[in-house]
Every structure is written in structure tokens, then in C-alpha cells.
Amino acid sequence: MDALLSIENLRTVFRTNAGEIAAVDGVSLSVARGKTLGIVGESGCGKSVLSLSAMRLVPPPGKIASGRIIFDGQDLLALPDEQMRALRGRRIAMIFQEPMTSLNPVFTIGDQIVEAMRAHERGTAAADLKARAIAALDRVRIPAAARRFDEYPHQMSGGMRQRVMIAMALACGPDLLIADEPTTALDVTVQAQILDLLRDLQVQTGMAIILITHDLGVVAEMADEVAVMYAGRVVERTSAKKIFDDPQHPYTLGLLGSIPKLEEQHERLLAIEGAVPPPFALPTGCRFHPRCVFSDAACAKTDPSLRALGDAHEVACLRAPVETIVDVAA
């Protein structure tokens, strides 16, 4: 299936007193129309910077140093700023991580949705924009949408604010939705409602979704394909089914092993020792080797690239496939 978005060898850097550091370092991935790509990893792995790079919204002192971002045949990095602004919001939209800080507290919900539409549809009558904004609120299952149109963010719960963010992102009918931790800080019941809503809207509109998360439960619920990120790089990439049935990178195995299982209530949870290294102090060789229980001398010397392990399964590990590692995750 043809990719709607294809990211090729992307490198996003930040200038610091210690020099230039790469938050995203040589990442390649793609998502097809109507499909969901899950990008998973711990905090600090670069997944949010990757999503901002795809929107060309990397804040200073960051910049995209190299690579290509191909959206529907266009290289976004080659577009003039004006064309990118026209594309952003209309054809590519983003739900940011924290709805309370993403919404302006001094404007009503309706004003903010209308503003998002007006940026791309100048000349449209105000009454038409209001009607469409109310319809957008209704579509994301906000009750009494016409009344909520005139409310302020503080008058809504966290779950309702997240629905508003989704309504705003989808108001112009984008082909691609980037959702950065869309269920963070929401309780489990509301999380499930938001995921159900996103899935239903995807079926209705045919949009592609890039889902940024640290929660493998969300990945299992939503994703068709998965890219596991660590220290600015993709270390494993395959289908969601294979990630859970046949994981091959030790980091992926560690993430899966740390998930509580109802059938193993008395088993001690596995933990990945240490933390993601900061981009200014990366280890030599494999970036995961200081935390990997399966590493050997070669892992400290050789930096592995993604390589194929059968059909549509790539992993950046010198020791993969390793049956003993698979047994640990079973």
C-alpha cells in the first residue's frame, strides 16, 4: 500500500553550549492512508520531537538538519513557509499532549475551533463556520454541543477538553492526524472512550493516524504498525501483532516484560535498569547496550542499523534473532 507520509533518514538537532545534539537521529518510517502507526518509547527517546518535525514545528534552538518528509508526493522540507502553513491544519493536523495548556483559557471553545477553520477558509460566513464548529463538537460526542460552543476550557473536564482538541484538529478534514499522547492524564475509562472515538472517526473519514505513546496497551488497541524508538532512533519496526507475538529487540522485550499480567499476579515485574541516555552523552556502539542484559563486547563497539528479519520486520540489534531473548518475554 502506498504511503501517505514517508519520513526518510530524518535528523533533528538542537544547538547547545555543549555543541549540536541530535534528538532524532536518522529515523525512517511511513504510514499508509487509513492506517495507524504507533510510535512507542520512554520519555526522552525523541518521539515528540519526531512528531513536531513532521509538522515543521520544531522550536528554536532546534532545526531539521537533514532527511526528507514526503507527504502525498510532496517533500515538506522543500515547501515555502506559506505553503506549509496552508497544509498544516488542513491536510495534516496534530493533537498536542496536554489539552489544558493547548487551549487558550481566555477564549471560548467555539471561538478557538472557528479560528482554526477561518485560517484555511477565509471568506466563509461566520454563521457557517459556527454551524460547522458545533457539528464538529457533536461529532466527537460532546453533549449539548451548541451550549458548549460558548463555554471556556476551565468549564470542561479533562476528557471533554481532549474531545475539543480532537474536534479542532479534525475541523478541516485532514488526511493525517498526529496524536501526541492523546490519553495522558486521563483516567482509564475516559482513555478508552477517547481511543474508541479516534478509531470511529478514522473509519468515518479514512484518515491516517500517527499515535505517539509510551503505553503499549494503547498500541495494542489502536495501531496497525509500530515503530519502537530509543535514544533518538527506531530500534524495531513491524506490525502491531508481531511486536506482541514475536518481539526481537531487547528494549522491546523489556517494555513488554514490564507490563503487569492478570494471569501472573505473583510474578515479579521485569524492569529495564538505568535510563535513556541524554543525547549529549550517548554510549559507543549500540545505544541500548549499557542497559541490555544480553549485550556482549561487540555491542559496545558496533552501532547496529535496522535490518530485515523476515517479512515486514526490522530490528537494530546485533544479536537478533535470539531465541533466549524471546523466551524471556513469553
C-alpha positions as CSV (number, residue, x, y, z in Angstrom):
1,M,0.0,0.0,0.0
2,D,1.3,3.5,-0.9
3,A,2.5,5.6,2.0
4,L,0.6,8.9,2.7
5,L,3.6,10.1,4.8
6,S,7.1,8.8,4.4
7,I,9.9,10.0,6.7
8,E,13.4,9.2,5.3
9,N,16.6,9.4,7.3
10,L,15.4,12.4,9.4
11,R,17.8,14.1,11.7
12,T,16.6,16.9,14.0
13,V,19.2,18.7,16.1
14,F,19.4,21.2,18.9
15,R,22.2,23.7,19.4
16,T,23.5,23.8,22.9
17,N,26.5,25.1,24.9
18,A,27.9,21.6,24.6
19,G,27.5,21.6,20.8
20,E,24.9,20.3,18.4
21,I,23.0,17.3,19.7
22,A,20.5,15.0,17.7
23,A,17.1,14.4,19.3
24,V,16.0,12.5,16.2
25,D,18.9,10.7,14.5
26,G,18.4,9.0,11.2
27,V,14.7,8.0,11.6
28,S,12.8,6.4,8.7
29,L,9.2,5.3,8.8
30,S,5.9,5.6,6.9
31,V,2.1,5.4,7.3
32,A,-0.5,4.5,4.7
33,R,-3.9,6.1,4.2
34,G,-6.5,4.8,6.7
35,K,-3.8,3.1,8.8
36,T,-2.4,3.8,12.3
37,L,1.3,3.9,13.1
38,G,2.2,3.7,16.7
39,I,5.5,5.3,17.8
40,V,6.4,4.0,21.3
41,G,9.2,4.6,23.7
42,E,10.2,6.0,27.1
43,S,10.2,9.8,27.8
44,G,13.3,11.4,26.2
45,C,13.5,8.9,23.3
46,G,12.7,11.6,20.7
47,K,9.1,10.6,19.7
48,S,7.6,14.0,20.4
49,V,10.4,15.8,18.6
50,L,9.8,13.5,15.7
51,S,6.1,14.5,15.6
52,L,6.9,18.2,15.7
53,S,9.5,17.6,12.9
54,A,6.8,16.1,10.7
55,M,4.7,19.3,11.2
56,R,7.8,21.6,10.8
57,L,7.1,23.0,14.2
58,V,10.5,22.3,15.9
59,P,11.1,25.2,18.4
60,P,14.4,27.1,18.5
61,P,17.2,26.3,19.0
62,G,16.1,23.1,17.2
63,K,16.2,22.5,13.5
64,I,15.8,19.8,11.0
65,A,19.3,19.1,9.8
66,S,18.7,16.5,7.1
67,G,16.4,14.0,5.7
68,R,13.1,14.0,3.8
69,I,9.4,14.2,4.8
70,I,7.3,13.1,1.9
71,F,3.5,13.8,2.3
72,D,1.3,12.7,-0.6
73,G,4.2,13.1,-3.0
74,Q,5.4,16.5,-1.7
75,D,8.7,17.0,0.2
76,L,7.5,19.1,3.2
77,L,11.0,20.3,3.9
78,A,11.2,21.9,0.4
79,L,7.9,23.8,0.7
80,P,8.0,27.6,1.3
81,D,6.7,28.6,4.7
82,E,3.4,29.9,3.3
83,Q,2.6,26.6,1.6
84,M,3.5,24.7,4.7
85,R,1.1,26.9,6.8
86,A,-1.7,26.2,4.3
87,L,-1.0,22.4,4.6
88,R,-0.7,22.4,8.4
89,G,-4.1,22.1,9.9
90,R,-6.0,21.5,6.7
91,R,-4.3,18.3,5.5
92,I,-2.0,17.4,8.5
93,A,-3.3,18.1,12.0
94,M,-2.0,17.4,15.4
95,I,-3.4,16.8,18.9
96,F,-1.0,18.0,21.5
97,Q,-0.2,16.2,24.7
98,E,-1.8,18.4,27.3
99,P,-5.3,19.8,26.4
100,M,-5.5,22.3,29.3
101,T,-2.3,24.1,28.2
102,S,-3.1,23.8,24.4
103,L,-6.4,25.6,24.7
104,N,-6.4,29.4,25.3
105,P,-8.2,30.0,28.7
106,V,-9.5,33.5,27.7
107,F,-11.4,32.4,24.5
108,T,-14.4,30.2,24.3
109,I,-14.2,26.7,22.9
110,G,-16.2,27.8,19.9
111,D,-14.0,30.8,19.1
112,Q,-10.9,28.6,19.1
113,I,-12.5,26.0,16.7
114,V,-13.8,28.7,14.4
115,E,-10.3,30.4,14.4
116,A,-8.7,27.1,13.2
117,M,-11.2,26.8,10.3
118,R,-11.0,30.5,9.4
119,A,-7.3,30.3,8.9
120,H,-7.9,28.0,5.9
121,E,-11.3,29.2,4.7
122,R,-11.2,33.0,4.6
123,G,-14.4,34.5,3.2
124,T,-16.6,31.8,4.7
125,A,-19.6,33.3,6.5
126,A,-19.3,33.4,10.3
127,A,-22.7,31.7,10.7
128,D,-21.5,28.8,8.5
129,L,-18.3,28.4,10.5
130,K,-20.2,28.4,13.8
131,A,-22.6,25.7,12.5
132,R,-19.6,23.6,11.4
133,A,-17.8,24.1,14.7
134,I,-21.0,22.9,16.6
135,A,-21.2,19.9,14.2
136,A,-17.5,19.1,14.9
137,L,-18.2,19.2,18.7
138,D,-21.2,16.9,18.2
139,R,-19.2,14.5,16.1
140,V,-16.7,14.0,18.9
141,R,-19.7,13.2,21.2
142,I,-19.7,16.3,23.3
143,P,-23.3,16.6,24.7
144,A,-25.2,19.8,24.2
145,A,-22.7,20.9,21.6
146,A,-24.4,24.2,20.9
147,R,-24.3,25.3,24.5
148,R,-20.7,24.0,24.9
149,F,-19.7,26.2,22.0
150,D,-19.9,29.2,24.3
151,E,-18.1,27.7,27.3
152,Y,-14.4,28.3,28.3
153,P,-11.8,25.5,28.8
154,H,-12.0,25.7,32.6
155,Q,-15.6,24.8,32.5
156,M,-14.9,21.3,31.0
157,S,-13.4,18.2,32.3
158,G,-10.0,16.8,31.1
159,G,-11.8,14.3,28.9
160,M,-14.1,16.9,27.4
161,R,-11.1,19.2,26.7
162,Q,-9.4,16.4,24.9
163,R,-12.5,15.9,22.8
164,V,-12.4,19.6,21.9
165,M,-8.8,19.2,20.8
166,I,-9.8,16.3,18.5
167,A,-12.7,18.4,17.2
168,M,-10.4,21.3,16.4
169,A,-7.8,19.0,14.7
170,L,-10.5,17.4,12.5
171,A,-12.4,20.5,11.8
172,C,-10.8,21.0,8.3
173,G,-10.9,17.2,7.4
174,P,-7.2,16.4,7.5
175,D,-5.7,13.3,5.7
176,L,-3.3,12.7,8.5
177,L,-3.7,13.2,12.3
178,I,-0.7,13.1,14.6
179,A,-1.8,12.4,18.2
180,D,0.9,13.0,20.8
181,E,0.0,11.1,24.0
182,P,-3.8,11.7,23.4
183,T,-4.8,9.9,26.6
184,T,-2.1,11.3,29.0
185,A,-3.5,12.4,32.4
186,L,-7.0,10.9,31.7
187,D,-8.5,8.1,33.8
188,V,-8.8,4.7,32.3
189,T,-12.4,4.9,31.5
190,V,-12.0,8.2,29.7
191,Q,-8.9,6.9,27.9
192,A,-11.0,4.0,26.5
193,Q,-13.6,6.5,25.3
194,I,-11.1,8.7,23.5
195,L,-9.5,5.7,21.8
196,D,-12.9,4.4,20.7
197,L,-13.7,7.9,19.4
198,L,-10.4,8.1,17.4
199,R,-11.0,4.7,15.9
200,D,-14.6,5.5,14.9
201,L,-13.5,8.8,13.3
202,Q,-10.8,7.1,11.4
203,V,-13.3,4.6,9.9
204,Q,-15.6,7.5,9.0
205,T,-13.0,9.8,7.4
206,G,-10.3,7.4,6.1
207,M,-7.6,9.5,7.7
208,A,-4.2,8.1,8.7
209,I,-3.1,8.4,12.3
210,I,0.4,8.6,13.9
211,L,-0.1,7.8,17.5
212,I,2.8,8.9,19.9
213,T,2.6,7.0,23.2
214,H,4.6,5.2,25.9
215,D,1.6,2.9,26.6
216,L,1.8,-0.4,24.9
217,G,-1.8,-1.0,25.8
218,V,-2.8,1.9,23.6
219,V,-0.6,0.5,20.8
220,A,-2.4,-2.9,21.1
221,E,-5.8,-1.2,20.9
222,M,-5.1,1.2,18.0
223,A,-2.0,0.5,15.9
224,D,-1.6,-1.4,12.6
225,E,2.2,-0.8,12.5
226,V,4.6,0.0,15.3
227,A,8.0,1.8,15.5
228,V,9.8,1.4,18.8
229,M,12.2,4.4,19.5
230,Y,15.2,4.5,21.8
231,A,17.7,7.4,22.2
232,G,16.6,9.2,19.0
233,R,16.4,6.1,16.8
234,V,14.0,3.4,15.7
235,V,15.2,0.1,17.1
236,E,12.3,-2.1,15.9
237,R,9.7,-1.7,13.3
238,T,6.9,-4.2,12.3
239,S,3.2,-4.9,12.6
240,A,1.4,-4.4,15.9
241,K,0.7,-8.2,16.0
242,K,4.4,-9.1,15.6
243,I,5.5,-6.6,18.3
244,F,3.5,-8.6,20.8
245,D,3.8,-12.1,19.3
246,D,7.4,-12.0,18.2
247,P,9.5,-9.1,19.6
248,Q,13.1,-9.2,18.7
249,H,14.9,-6.2,20.2
250,P,15.9,-6.4,23.9
251,Y,14.4,-3.0,24.5
252,T,11.0,-4.0,23.1
253,L,11.2,-7.2,25.3
254,G,11.9,-5.1,28.3
255,L,8.9,-2.8,27.6
256,L,6.7,-5.9,27.2
257,G,8.1,-7.6,30.3
258,S,7.2,-4.6,32.5
259,I,3.5,-4.8,31.7
260,P,1.5,-6.4,34.6
261,K,-0.3,-9.6,33.6
262,L,-3.5,-10.7,35.3
263,E,-2.7,-14.3,35.0
264,E,0.7,-13.8,36.7
265,Q,-0.3,-11.9,39.8
266,H,2.5,-13.2,41.9
267,E,5.3,-12.8,39.4
268,R,7.8,-10.0,39.9
269,L,7.7,-7.4,37.1
270,L,10.7,-7.1,34.9
271,A,12.4,-3.7,34.9
272,I,14.9,-2.1,32.5
273,E,17.8,-0.9,34.6
274,G,19.0,2.6,34.1
275,A,17.5,5.4,32.0
276,V,17.5,6.6,28.4
277,P,20.9,8.3,27.9
278,P,20.8,12.1,27.2
279,P,21.7,12.9,23.6
280,F,24.9,14.7,24.7
281,A,26.2,11.6,26.4
282,L,25.4,8.7,24.1
283,P,27.4,5.4,24.7
284,T,29.6,4.0,22.0
285,G,28.3,1.1,19.9
286,C,24.6,0.1,20.4
287,R,22.9,2.9,22.4
288,F,21.0,0.4,24.5
289,H,23.9,-1.9,25.4
290,P,24.6,-0.3,28.9
291,R,21.0,-1.4,29.9
292,C,20.8,-4.6,28.0
293,V,21.2,-7.9,29.9
294,F,22.1,-9.7,26.6
295,S,24.9,-7.4,25.4
296,D,28.4,-8.6,24.7
297,A,31.7,-6.9,23.8
298,A,30.6,-6.4,20.2
299,C,27.6,-4.4,21.3
300,A,29.8,-1.8,22.9
301,K,31.8,-1.3,19.7
302,T,29.4,-1.7,16.8
303,D,26.4,0.6,16.2
304,P,23.7,-1.6,14.6
305,S,21.5,-0.4,11.8
306,L,17.9,-1.6,11.1
307,R,18.0,-4.9,9.2
308,A,15.2,-7.2,8.0
309,L,14.2,-10.2,10.0
310,G,11.7,-11.8,7.7
311,D,8.6,-10.2,6.2
312,A,8.0,-6.6,7.2
313,H,10.0,-6.9,10.4
314,E,13.2,-4.8,11.0
315,V,15.4,-4.6,14.1
316,A,18.6,-2.8,15.1
317,C,20.3,-5.5,17.2
318,L,23.5,-7.4,16.5
319,R,22.2,-10.5,18.4
320,A,18.7,-10.7,16.8
321,P,17.1,-13.1,16.3
322,V,17.8,-14.5,19.7
323,E,15.5,-17.3,20.9
324,T,16.6,-16.9,24.5
325,I,15.5,-13.3,24.5
326,V,12.1,-14.3,23.0
327,D,11.7,-16.8,25.8
328,V,12.2,-14.1,28.4
329,A,9.3,-12.1,27.1
330,A,7.0,-15.1,26.8
